[in-house]
Amino acid sequence: MSEATGEWQPSALQLERTAYRRGRARRSTAIAGISSLVLLALVVIGVGSTPGWPRVRETFFNFHRGWEALPVVAQGLWLNVRVMLICAVLIVIFGLTLAIMRTLRGPIFFPLRVFAAAYTDVFRGLPLLLVIFLLGFGVPALQLRGLPNQAVIWGGAALVLTYSSYVAEVFRAGIESIHPSQRAAARSLGLSYRQTLRFVVLPQAVRRVMPPLLNDFVSLQKDSGLIAVLGVIDAIRAAQLETAEDFNFTPYVVAGLLFVALTIPLTRLTDWVARRQGWYGGGGGVV
């Protein structure tokens, strides 16, 4: 502490340690940057020197063709974004309902527990693409009155049904991770079962399962492109139509880059939430 100002001042040893750590950090950053540049240069030289690279560059990485296809593919991507957002809300609601059904206690709720368990077992076992085919092609073929025939609706329904089974298990794991003493304390304070679940159990459970839940939504963001198999003009289908004009596959690369541009921010958000809750690093659990 400085005698003149009365404020704390770091000692000479502390200043030396800080300077040493900063020097190590700068050195590590420089080494990482140089090694990355060297590796990138080796990859570029190695790939560029292959005999087939000019053909591959023209077919997959044609800048002019990609720029032409970008507006059409981006318009299709907007459909993917809308499908993902609507399905995400429905998946959270349906998945949480299934998780609560599986955690209900008492013999009177046995049918609900069996239904929820059977639902999660079936839809976790079925491939998502198969569910999309069954709903997207099978239900409209029945020509039932009152049911929509739009392929995008049934593709979204397949996403909701499949992902709800996974999200339900994530929520159930969070609910069952809450110690029974939390429920007992809430009931001793006069809270009903519903109030205990709403105000005590669920807030803690949702906080604990947030990282895996966000990971599921990252996968949902990518799998929303599977609705293209039903003929829906999304980003992948738009890229396919653009490719069919001249058999240049650059539009597929454009679609892939757009999906990556959407996925990376959500992935980084997931990592940030996981680090904040102690999922990464020191190996500690959620407190």
BALOBA-1460 file (C-alpha; in Angstrom, 3 decimals):
// residues 287
<rec num="1" residu="m" x="0.000" y="0.000" z="0.000"/>
<rec num="2" residu="s" x="1.319" y="3.438" z="-0.929"/>
<rec num="3" residu="e" x="1.928" y="5.619" z="2.140"/>
<rec num="4" residu="a" x="1.386" y="8.865" z="0.168"/>
<rec num="5" residu="t" x="-2.012" y="8.066" z="-1.343"/>
<rec num="6" residu="g" x="-3.189" y="5.293" z="0.956"/>
<rec num="7" residu="e" x="-4.061" y="3.125" z="-2.080"/>
<rec num="8" residu="w" x="-2.894" y="-0.414" z="-2.670"/>
<rec num="9" residu="q" x="0.061" y="-0.791" z="-5.001"/>
<rec num="10" residu="p" x="1.415" y="-4.122" z="-6.276"/>
<rec num="11" residu="s" x="4.775" y="-5.157" z="-4.977"/>
<rec num="12" residu="a" x="7.824" y="-5.532" z="-7.163"/>
<rec num="13" residu="l" x="7.457" y="-9.306" z="-7.034"/>
<rec num="14" residu="q" x="3.838" y="-9.081" z="-8.150"/>
<rec num="15" residu="l" x="4.789" y="-6.767" z="-11.027"/>
<rec num="16" residu="e" x="7.478" y="-9.212" z="-12.048"/>
<rec num="17" residu="r" x="5.021" y="-12.110" z="-12.018"/>
<rec num="18" residu="t" x="2.474" y="-10.137" z="-14.055"/>
<rec num="19" residu="a" x="5.084" y="-9.168" z="-16.626"/>
<rec num="20" residu="y" x="6.241" y="-12.798" z="-16.860"/>
<rec num="21" residu="r" x="2.690" y="-14.071" z="-17.403"/>
<rec num="22" residu="r" x="2.006" y="-11.461" z="-20.064"/>
<rec num="23" residu="g" x="5.235" y="-12.370" z="-21.817"/>
<rec num="24" residu="r" x="4.315" y="-16.054" z="-21.758"/>
<rec num="25" residu="a" x="0.859" y="-15.241" z="-23.109"/>
<rec num="26" residu="r" x="2.295" y="-13.169" z="-25.974"/>
<rec num="27" residu="r" x="4.812" y="-15.906" z="-26.725"/>
<rec num="28" residu="s" x="2.111" y="-18.590" z="-26.784"/>
<rec num="29" residu="t" x="-0.088" y="-16.449" z="-29.037"/>
<rec num="30" residu="a" x="2.788" y="-15.843" z="-31.445"/>
<rec num="31" residu="i" x="3.689" y="-19.543" z="-31.590"/>
<rec num="32" residu="a" x="0.054" y="-20.524" z="-32.147"/>
<rec num="33" residu="g" x="-0.331" y="-17.954" z="-34.939"/>
<rec num="34" residu="i" x="2.877" y="-18.935" z="-36.692"/>
<rec num="35" residu="s" x="2.153" y="-22.661" z="-36.478"/>
<rec num="36" residu="s" x="-1.356" y="-22.103" z="-37.833"/>
<rec num="37" residu="l" x="-0.061" y="-20.055" z="-40.751"/>
<rec num="38" residu="v" x="2.586" y="-22.685" z="-41.532"/>
<rec num="39" residu="l" x="0.022" y="-25.482" z="-41.453"/>
<rec num="40" residu="l" x="-2.380" y="-23.464" z="-43.627"/>
<rec num="41" residu="a" x="0.382" y="-22.733" z="-46.119"/>
<rec num="42" residu="l" x="1.313" y="-26.419" z="-46.311"/>
<rec num="43" residu="v" x="-2.319" y="-27.383" z="-46.909"/>
<rec num="44" residu="v" x="-2.754" y="-24.728" z="-49.616"/>
<rec num="45" residu="i" x="0.476" y="-25.734" z="-51.339"/>
<rec num="46" residu="g" x="-0.317" y="-29.437" z="-51.060"/>
<rec num="47" residu="v" x="-3.865" y="-29.122" z="-52.383"/>
<rec num="48" residu="g" x="-2.984" y="-26.544" z="-55.027"/>
<rec num="49" residu="s" x="-0.226" y="-28.709" z="-56.464"/>
<rec num="50" residu="t" x="-2.496" y="-31.692" z="-57.140"/>
<rec num="51" residu="p" x="-3.394" y="-32.304" z="-60.802"/>
<rec num="52" residu="g" x="-7.144" y="-32.207" z="-60.198"/>
<rec num="53" residu="w" x="-7.235" y="-28.974" z="-58.205"/>
<rec num="54" residu="p" x="-8.085" y="-26.650" z="-61.152"/>
<rec num="55" residu="r" x="-11.098" y="-28.815" z="-61.954"/>
<rec num="56" residu="v" x="-12.183" y="-28.976" z="-58.313"/>
<rec num="57" residu="r" x="-11.785" y="-25.215" z="-57.902"/>
<rec num="58" residu="e" x="-13.914" y="-24.551" z="-60.965"/>
<rec num="59" residu="t" x="-16.592" y="-27.052" z="-59.938"/>
<rec num="60" residu="f" x="-16.860" y="-26.386" z="-56.181"/>
<rec num="61" residu="f" x="-15.288" y="-22.986" z="-55.515"/>
<rec num="62" residu="n" x="-16.329" y="-20.838" z="-58.456"/>
<rec num="63" residu="f" x="-16.708" y="-17.384" z="-56.930"/>
<rec num="64" residu="h" x="-18.780" y="-15.978" z="-59.786"/>
<rec num="65" residu="r" x="-21.204" y="-18.941" z="-59.718"/>
<rec num="66" residu="g" x="-21.477" y="-18.788" z="-55.943"/>
<rec num="67" residu="w" x="-22.283" y="-15.078" z="-56.016"/>
<rec num="68" residu="e" x="-25.055" y="-15.704" z="-58.528"/>
<rec num="69" residu="a" x="-26.571" y="-18.472" z="-56.408"/>
<rec num="70" residu="l" x="-26.250" y="-16.618" z="-53.088"/>
<rec num="71" residu="p" x="-29.595" y="-14.692" z="-53.211"/>
<rec num="72" residu="v" x="-31.596" y="-17.810" z="-54.095"/>
<rec num="73" residu="v" x="-29.892" y="-19.978" z="-51.477"/>
<rec num="74" residu="a" x="-30.204" y="-17.246" z="-48.834"/>
<rec num="75" residu="q" x="-33.921" y="-16.982" z="-49.538"/>
<rec num="76" residu="g" x="-34.243" y="-20.724" z="-48.985"/>
<rec num="77" residu="l" x="-32.199" y="-20.432" z="-45.802"/>
<rec num="78" residu="w" x="-34.751" y="-17.999" z="-44.411"/>
<rec num="79" residu="l" x="-37.284" y="-20.840" z="-44.570"/>
<rec num="80" residu="n" x="-34.882" y="-23.049" z="-42.610"/>
<rec num="81" residu="v" x="-34.530" y="-20.349" z="-39.964"/>
<rec num="82" residu="r" x="-38.297" y="-19.962" z="-39.603"/>
<rec num="83" residu="v" x="-38.814" y="-23.711" z="-39.381"/>
<rec num="84" residu="m" x="-36.082" y="-23.988" z="-36.756"/>
<rec num="85" residu="l" x="-37.459" y="-21.179" z="-34.589"/>
<rec num="86" residu="i" x="-41.043" y="-22.443" z="-34.642"/>
<rec num="87" residu="c" x="-39.983" y="-26.048" z="-34.057"/>
<rec num="88" residu="a" x="-37.654" y="-25.030" z="-31.203"/>
<rec num="89" residu="v" x="-40.527" y="-23.452" z="-29.266"/>
<rec num="90" residu="l" x="-42.789" y="-26.473" z="-29.811"/>
<rec num="91" residu="i" x="-39.969" y="-28.890" z="-28.927"/>
<rec num="92" residu="v" x="-39.303" y="-27.146" z="-25.613"/>
<rec num="93" residu="i" x="-42.998" y="-27.198" z="-24.677"/>
<rec num="94" residu="f" x="-43.600" y="-30.788" z="-25.755"/>
<rec num="95" residu="g" x="-40.284" y="-32.086" z="-24.398"/>
<rec num="96" residu="l" x="-40.807" y="-30.470" z="-21.008"/>
<rec num="97" residu="t" x="-44.328" y="-31.906" z="-20.843"/>
<rec num="98" residu="l" x="-43.011" y="-35.398" z="-21.552"/>
<rec num="99" residu="a" x="-40.276" y="-35.000" z="-18.950"/>
<rec num="100" residu="i" x="-42.785" y="-33.960" z="-16.294"/>
<rec num="101" residu="m" x="-45.018" y="-36.895" z="-17.233"/>
<rec num="102" residu="r" x="-42.123" y="-39.312" z="-16.751"/>
<rec num="103" residu="t" x="-41.302" y="-37.890" z="-13.322"/>
<rec num="104" residu="l" x="-44.867" y="-37.936" z="-11.957"/>
<rec num="105" residu="r" x="-45.214" y="-40.121" z="-8.885"/>
<rec num="106" residu="g" x="-48.037" y="-42.324" z="-7.732"/>
<rec num="107" residu="p" x="-49.904" y="-45.251" z="-9.315"/>
<rec num="108" residu="i" x="-52.578" y="-42.999" z="-10.798"/>
<rec num="109" residu="f" x="-50.018" y="-41.482" z="-13.170"/>
<rec num="110" residu="f" x="-48.741" y="-44.863" z="-14.377"/>
<rec num="111" residu="p" x="-50.417" y="-44.567" z="-17.839"/>
<rec num="112" residu="l" x="-48.801" y="-41.159" z="-18.381"/>
<rec num="113" residu="r" x="-45.374" y="-42.491" z="-17.409"/>
<rec num="114" residu="v" x="-45.760" y="-45.453" z="-19.767"/>
<rec num="115" residu="f" x="-46.868" y="-43.207" z="-22.625"/>
<rec num="116" residu="a" x="-43.944" y="-40.823" z="-22.130"/>
<rec num="117" residu="a" x="-41.437" y="-43.680" z="-21.876"/>
<rec num="118" residu="a" x="-42.829" y="-45.413" z="-24.976"/>
<rec num="119" residu="y" x="-42.824" y="-42.154" z="-26.916"/>
<rec num="120" residu="t" x="-39.190" y="-41.386" z="-26.149"/>
<rec num="121" residu="d" x="-38.130" y="-44.970" z="-26.906"/>
<rec num="122" residu="v" x="-39.895" y="-45.038" z="-30.281"/>
<rec num="123" residu="f" x="-38.842" y="-41.667" z="-31.617"/>
<rec num="124" residu="r" x="-35.275" y="-41.948" z="-30.373"/>
<rec num="125" residu="g" x="-35.075" y="-45.263" z="-32.193"/>
<rec num="126" residu="l" x="-36.531" y="-44.068" z="-35.496"/>
<rec num="127" residu="p" x="-34.190" y="-42.236" z="-37.890"/>
<rec num="128" residu="l" x="-35.246" y="-38.639" z="-38.409"/>
<rec num="129" residu="l" x="-35.204" y="-39.010" z="-42.182"/>
<rec num="130" residu="l" x="-37.601" y="-41.958" z="-41.952"/>
<rec num="131" residu="v" x="-40.028" y="-39.939" z="-39.801"/>
<rec num="132" residu="i" x="-39.890" y="-37.112" z="-42.359"/>
<rec num="133" residu="f" x="-40.722" y="-39.559" z="-45.155"/>
<rec num="134" residu="l" x="-43.574" y="-41.154" z="-43.187"/>
<rec num="135" residu="l" x="-45.216" y="-37.854" z="-42.299"/>
<rec num="136" residu="g" x="-44.316" y="-35.841" z="-45.384"/>
<rec num="137" residu="f" x="-45.421" y="-38.433" z="-47.923"/>
<rec num="138" residu="g" x="-47.705" y="-40.737" z="-45.939"/>
<rec num="139" residu="v" x="-50.107" y="-38.354" z="-44.212"/>
<rec num="140" residu="p" x="-50.954" y="-36.210" z="-47.285"/>
<rec num="141" residu="a" x="-51.540" y="-39.418" z="-49.258"/>
<rec num="142" residu="l" x="-54.368" y="-40.308" z="-46.856"/>
<rec num="143" residu="q" x="-56.270" y="-37.197" z="-48.013"/>
<rec num="144" residu="l" x="-57.896" y="-36.722" z="-44.635"/>
<rec num="145" residu="r" x="-60.184" y="-33.741" z="-44.298"/>
<rec num="146" residu="g" x="-59.037" y="-30.969" z="-42.005"/>
<rec num="147" residu="l" x="-55.354" y="-31.883" z="-42.204"/>
<rec num="148" residu="p" x="-52.919" y="-29.628" z="-44.062"/>
<rec num="149" residu="n" x="-51.084" y="-30.982" z="-47.085"/>
<rec num="150" residu="q" x="-48.114" y="-28.608" z="-47.053"/>
<rec num="151" residu="a" x="-44.847" y="-30.520" z="-46.995"/>
<rec num="152" residu="v" x="-43.116" y="-27.932" z="-44.828"/>
<rec num="153" residu="i" x="-45.696" y="-28.431" z="-42.059"/>
<rec num="154" residu="w" x="-45.221" y="-32.191" z="-41.953"/>
<rec num="155" residu="g" x="-41.448" y="-31.824" z="-42.203"/>
<rec num="156" residu="g" x="-41.550" y="-29.525" z="-39.208"/>
<rec num="157" residu="a" x="-43.851" y="-31.954" z="-37.393"/>
<rec num="158" residu="a" x="-41.296" y="-34.718" z="-37.918"/>
<rec num="159" residu="l" x="-38.586" y="-32.500" z="-36.432"/>
<rec num="160" residu="v" x="-40.782" y="-31.715" z="-33.417"/>
<rec num="161" residu="l" x="-41.725" y="-35.339" z="-32.784"/>
<rec num="162" residu="t" x="-38.156" y="-36.616" z="-33.038"/>
<rec num="163" residu="y" x="-36.351" y="-33.872" z="-31.170"/>
<rec num="164" residu="s" x="-38.963" y="-33.770" z="-28.407"/>
<rec num="165" residu="s" x="-37.921" y="-37.276" z="-27.405"/>
<rec num="166" residu="y" x="-34.300" y="-36.199" z="-26.963"/>
<rec num="167" residu="v" x="-35.130" y="-32.914" z="-25.240"/>
<rec num="168" residu="a" x="-37.526" y="-34.729" z="-22.897"/>
<rec num="169" residu="e" x="-34.681" y="-36.922" z="-21.673"/>
<rec num="170" residu="v" x="-32.478" y="-33.866" z="-21.186"/>
<rec num="171" residu="f" x="-35.159" y="-32.186" z="-19.078"/>
<rec num="172" residu="r" x="-35.832" y="-35.400" z="-17.157"/>
<rec num="173" residu="a" x="-32.155" y="-35.700" z="-16.279"/>
<rec num="174" residu="g" x="-32.204" y="-32.148" z="-14.967"/>
<rec num="175" residu="i" x="-35.364" y="-32.705" z="-12.921"/>
<rec num="176" residu="e" x="-34.082" y="-35.925" z="-11.374"/>
<rec num="177" residu="s" x="-30.741" y="-34.288" z="-10.541"/>
<rec num="178" residu="i" x="-32.460" y="-32.022" z="-8.004"/>
<rec num="179" residu="h" x="-31.951" y="-33.446" z="-4.532"/>
<rec num="180" residu="p" x="-35.129" y="-34.714" z="-2.832"/>
<rec num="181" residu="s" x="-34.451" y="-32.401" z="0.081"/>
<rec num="182" residu="q" x="-35.337" y="-29.468" z="-2.185"/>
<rec num="183" residu="r" x="-38.816" y="-30.889" z="-2.700"/>
<rec num="184" residu="a" x="-39.187" y="-31.729" z="0.973"/>
<rec num="185" residu="a" x="-38.177" y="-28.212" z="2.021"/>
<rec num="186" residu="a" x="-40.627" y="-26.669" z="-0.425"/>
<rec num="187" residu="r" x="-43.489" y="-28.892" z="0.751"/>
<rec num="188" residu="s" x="-42.665" y="-28.103" z="4.393"/>
<rec num="189" residu="l" x="-43.113" y="-24.420" z="3.573"/>
<rec num="190" residu="g" x="-46.644" y="-25.126" z="2.365"/>
<rec num="191" residu="l" x="-46.050" y="-25.249" z="-1.387"/>
<rec num="192" residu="s" x="-48.173" y="-27.647" z="-3.395"/>
<rec num="193" residu="y" x="-46.700" y="-30.197" z="-5.771"/>
<rec num="194" residu="r" x="-47.321" y="-27.918" z="-8.735"/>
<rec num="195" residu="q" x="-45.815" y="-24.911" z="-6.965"/>
<rec num="196" residu="t" x="-42.788" y="-26.952" z="-5.924"/>
<rec num="197" residu="l" x="-42.243" y="-28.072" z="-9.481"/>
<rec num="198" residu="r" x="-42.707" y="-24.585" z="-10.902"/>
<rec num="199" residu="f" x="-40.790" y="-22.457" z="-8.415"/>
<rec num="200" residu="v" x="-38.172" y="-24.839" z="-6.984"/>
<rec num="201" residu="v" x="-37.435" y="-27.817" z="-9.215"/>
<rec num="202" residu="l" x="-37.796" y="-26.532" z="-12.779"/>
<rec num="203" residu="p" x="-35.708" y="-23.332" z="-12.424"/>
<rec num="204" residu="q" x="-32.767" y="-25.334" z="-11.092"/>
<rec num="205" residu="a" x="-33.257" y="-28.159" z="-13.594"/>
<rec num="206" residu="v" x="-33.404" y="-25.853" z="-16.631"/>
<rec num="207" residu="r" x="-30.246" y="-24.067" z="-15.518"/>
<rec num="208" residu="r" x="-28.382" y="-27.347" z="-15.202"/>
<rec num="209" residu="v" x="-29.385" y="-28.722" z="-18.598"/>
<rec num="210" residu="m" x="-28.914" y="-25.504" z="-20.577"/>
<rec num="211" residu="p" x="-25.619" y="-26.547" z="-22.293"/>
<rec num="212" residu="p" x="-26.898" y="-29.909" z="-23.621"/>
<rec num="213" residu="l" x="-30.193" y="-28.259" z="-24.520"/>
<rec num="214" residu="l" x="-28.398" y="-25.664" z="-26.645"/>
<rec num="215" residu="n" x="-26.426" y="-28.464" z="-28.283"/>
<rec num="216" residu="d" x="-29.687" y="-30.082" z="-29.336"/>
<rec num="217" residu="f" x="-30.787" y="-26.811" z="-30.912"/>
<rec num="218" residu="v" x="-27.491" y="-26.617" z="-32.820"/>
<rec num="219" residu="s" x="-28.325" y="-30.021" z="-34.285"/>
<rec num="220" residu="l" x="-31.889" y="-28.892" z="-34.981"/>
<rec num="221" residu="q" x="-30.545" y="-25.916" z="-36.901"/>
<rec num="222" residu="k" x="-28.651" y="-28.247" z="-39.208"/>
<rec num="223" residu="d" x="-31.308" y="-30.947" z="-39.467"/>
<rec num="224" residu="s" x="-33.893" y="-28.415" z="-40.583"/>
<rec num="225" residu="g" x="-32.285" y="-28.835" z="-44.005"/>
<rec num="226" residu="l" x="-33.619" y="-32.390" z="-44.194"/>
<rec num="227" residu="i" x="-37.063" y="-31.096" z="-45.108"/>
<rec num="228" residu="a" x="-35.604" y="-30.587" z="-48.588"/>
<rec num="229" residu="v" x="-36.305" y="-34.277" z="-49.297"/>
<rec num="230" residu="l" x="-40.017" y="-33.390" z="-49.364"/>
<rec num="231" residu="g" x="-39.489" y="-30.893" z="-52.161"/>
<rec num="232" residu="v" x="-39.589" y="-27.816" z="-49.928"/>
<rec num="233" residu="i" x="-37.532" y="-24.968" z="-51.403"/>
<rec num="234" residu="d" x="-35.158" y="-24.417" z="-48.521"/>
<rec num="235" residu="a" x="-31.446" y="-23.646" z="-48.740"/>
<rec num="236" residu="i" x="-30.426" y="-27.177" z="-49.744"/>
<rec num="237" residu="r" x="-33.218" y="-27.606" z="-52.289"/>
<rec num="238" residu="a" x="-32.464" y="-24.175" z="-53.752"/>
<rec num="239" residu="a" x="-28.802" y="-25.149" z="-54.072"/>
<rec num="240" residu="q" x="-29.832" y="-28.386" z="-55.765"/>
<rec num="241" residu="l" x="-31.939" y="-26.517" z="-58.311"/>
<rec num="242" residu="e" x="-29.117" y="-24.077" z="-58.995"/>
<rec num="243" residu="t" x="-26.667" y="-26.954" z="-59.432"/>
<rec num="244" residu="a" x="-28.990" y="-28.694" z="-61.902"/>
<rec num="245" residu="e" x="-28.651" y="-25.770" z="-64.318"/>
<rec num="246" residu="d" x="-24.952" y="-26.294" z="-65.129"/>
<rec num="247" residu="f" x="-23.814" y="-29.155" z="-62.830"/>
<rec num="248" residu="n" x="-21.574" y="-26.759" z="-60.911"/>
<rec num="249" residu="f" x="-21.610" y="-27.678" z="-57.210"/>
<rec num="250" residu="t" x="-20.640" y="-24.258" z="-55.864"/>
<rec num="251" residu="p" x="-24.237" y="-23.535" z="-54.698"/>
<rec num="252" residu="y" x="-23.955" y="-26.497" z="-52.316"/>
<rec num="253" residu="v" x="-20.799" y="-24.955" z="-50.861"/>
<rec num="254" residu="v" x="-22.637" y="-21.643" z="-50.494"/>
<rec num="255" residu="a" x="-25.477" y="-23.378" z="-48.646"/>
<rec num="256" residu="g" x="-22.979" y="-25.110" z="-46.371"/>
<rec num="257" residu="l" x="-21.228" y="-21.857" z="-45.549"/>
<rec num="258" residu="l" x="-24.536" y="-20.189" z="-44.700"/>
<rec num="259" residu="f" x="-25.484" y="-23.037" z="-42.367"/>
<rec num="260" residu="v" x="-22.072" y="-22.797" z="-40.695"/>
<rec num="261" residu="a" x="-22.485" y="-19.031" z="-40.310"/>
<rec num="262" residu="l" x="-25.753" y="-19.692" z="-38.462"/>
<rec num="263" residu="t" x="-24.432" y="-22.554" z="-36.352"/>
<rec num="264" residu="i" x="-21.171" y="-21.028" z="-35.094"/>
<rec num="265" residu="p" x="-22.752" y="-18.211" z="-33.009"/>
<rec num="266" residu="l" x="-25.088" y="-20.661" z="-31.279"/>
<rec num="267" residu="t" x="-22.169" y="-23.054" z="-30.709"/>
<rec num="268" residu="r" x="-20.085" y="-20.296" z="-29.135"/>
<rec num="269" residu="l" x="-23.064" y="-19.355" z="-26.952"/>
<rec num="270" residu="t" x="-23.297" y="-22.976" z="-25.838"/>
<rec num="271" residu="d" x="-19.591" y="-23.044" z="-24.936"/>
<rec num="272" residu="w" x="-19.907" y="-19.773" z="-23.021"/>
<rec num="273" residu="v" x="-22.881" y="-21.036" z="-21.024"/>
<rec num="274" residu="a" x="-21.084" y="-24.328" z="-20.324"/>
<rec num="275" residu="r" x="-17.938" y="-22.568" z="-19.092"/>
<rec num="276" residu="r" x="-19.981" y="-20.215" z="-16.937"/>
<rec num="277" residu="q" x="-21.714" y="-23.153" z="-15.279"/>
<rec num="278" residu="g" x="-18.484" y="-25.084" z="-14.776"/>
<rec num="279" residu="w" x="-19.041" y="-27.778" z="-17.395"/>
<rec num="280" residu="y" x="-15.610" y="-27.215" z="-18.937"/>
<rec num="281" residu="g" x="-12.238" y="-26.643" z="-17.392"/>
<rec num="282" residu="g" x="-11.825" y="-27.703" z="-13.811"/>
<rec num="283" residu="g" x="-14.139" y="-30.695" z="-14.050"/>
<rec num="284" residu="g" x="-16.525" y="-29.360" z="-11.427"/>
<rec num="285" residu="g" x="-20.227" y="-29.820" z="-11.683"/>
<rec num="286" residu="v" x="-22.975" y="-27.326" z="-11.434"/>
<rec num="287" residu="v" x="-23.334" y="-25.873" z="-7.972"/>
